[in-house]
Amino acid sequence: MEYVAFKRARFNAACGPVNIPFGSILRAEGDFLYFDDLPICATTSQNAYDFFARNDDGQGLERGGLTNAIRLRLQKRDGEYQCRWDKVWEDAVAQKYRRMEHEDYWLWSFDFYNAPVEDLRHIAAIIQAKAKGR
């Protein structure tokens, strides 16, 4: 499976410090991502969620931009914070991507980061999240 860096990735990876440019292609083998044959991180790690998106359908850059925009919009503590979260909790599409282990707390599941772009566009629209264009 192919992944793409939807933003520059600078962090200490499994292979050591990395600086992976925007748009770089990574490959997944098992549960791990590789760049230039170097092990980077697990596909379910926070680093994977923060910098890389599944790209086997050619929509990885948009997918990554949307997941990032959704997370940032929901984190913003302003007067509309609770209203945005209420919309997410009430939305059937968003509910498909909530980890069900916690009844009163929202955690995005692995499926959220691999969701069809149409579902991510829908979630972004209900909370007015805008992905940065490149």
N, C-alpha and C positions, 0 to 999 in steps of 0.2 A: 504494500500500500504506500502511496505517496503522500507526503505532507509538504507544506510550504511555510516559510517564515513570513507571517503577515506583519511583522515589525522586526526591527533589528534586535537580535538576541545577544545580550552581553551578560554572561553569568558564569559561575564555576560549574561546569558540566561534569559528567562522569569521567570524561577524558582529561579534564583540566579546564582552565579558562578558555572561553570561546567568544568570538565576535562574528556572528553569522548575519550577513546582510539581508535586508528586506528582499523577499522574492526568491530566496534560495530554496532549493528543493532538497528535502530529506526523505529517507526511506524508512519504513517501519519493518522491522524483522521481529516477529513475536510481539512482545510488549515493549520494545525499545526503539527509539529513534536514532538514526545514524546520519551523520553528515561527513562526506568525504571519508567514508569507512571508519569514522571515529564514533564511539558510543556517546550520545549526548544526554538523554534522559528517558525515563519511562513515558509511555504514551498517556498514562493517567496521572502524571506528576503536575504540580502547579506550574513548573516551567513550561511544560508542553502546552498547558491551557493558556498561559500568558503570551507565548510567542509563536506557536505553530498551529496550523489547522490542516485537517484532512483535505487532500486535494485530488483524490482519485476521480472526481467528477469535473475538475477544472475550475471549481468555485471556491477554492481554499482561501484566496485573498479576501473575498467578500465574506465568507463564513467567519474567518478570524476577525475581520473588522466588526462584524455584527455582534459576535459573542463578547468582544472587548467593549464595544459601545454599550451593550445591554448591562454588563456588569458595572461599568463606570457610572452609568445613569442611575442604577439602583443603589449605588453606594453614596451618591451625593446627598448630603444632609442639609436639606433646605425645607421650605414650607410645604413642598409637594412630596416629600419623601414617603410618608405613609400612604398617600393617595396612589403613588406609583406601585408600591408593594401590594396594596389592596387590589389593584387591577391585575397584577400578576397572579395573586392567589385565586382570583375569581375566573381566570381564563383557562379554558379547557386545553388549548394548545400548550400553554406554558406548563400546565400541570403534568403533561407527559414527560417533562424533563426535570422534575423535582425528585430528589432522593427521598424515598418514602420512610426512611428509618426514623425521621423526626416529625412528629405530628404538628408541632408548633414552631418549627424553624425551617427556613428554606435553604437548601443546598442544591446547587445544580448538579445533575448527574453527568456521567461520562457521555451519555447520549446527547446532552445539550451541545457539547462541543463538536459533535458529529452530526448535528441535526440538518435536515434539508434547509437550504437557504430560504425557501418560502416560509417555513415555520419561524425562522429567526427574524425575517422581515416583519412578520406578523407581531411577534413579541416586541420588537423594537418600535413598531408603530404605536402599540397601545401605551407605551411609556415615553414616547417621543424621543427615543434614542437615535442619534445620528452617527453612523460610522464615518470616519474620516476617509475621504477619497484620496487615492494616490495617483 
